[in-house]
């Protein structure tokens, strides 16, 4: 298996909770279609009605939100992520 760095740095979330990972170019196309008032967007592998669009978020912000949602927290001192129910081993 070949390891490659992903270029999909954006997450498009639809109203039903479906998540689609997008490249910078695809995210730009989605933004432009929403601004233009297009009813549908075709990204090749994804075709959807703009009425189903909930939000477009960049990858790091999405990962942080998911970790908070699962109960992890960021240590205020060292900024490391700590799993739910654990304490930071570096600062405390």
Secondary structure, DSSP 8 states (H G I E B T S, - for coil): ---------EEEEETTS-EEEE-HHHHHHHHHHHHHT-SEEE-SS-EEEGGGEEEEEEHHHHHHHHHHHTT-EE-TTT--EE-TT---TTT-
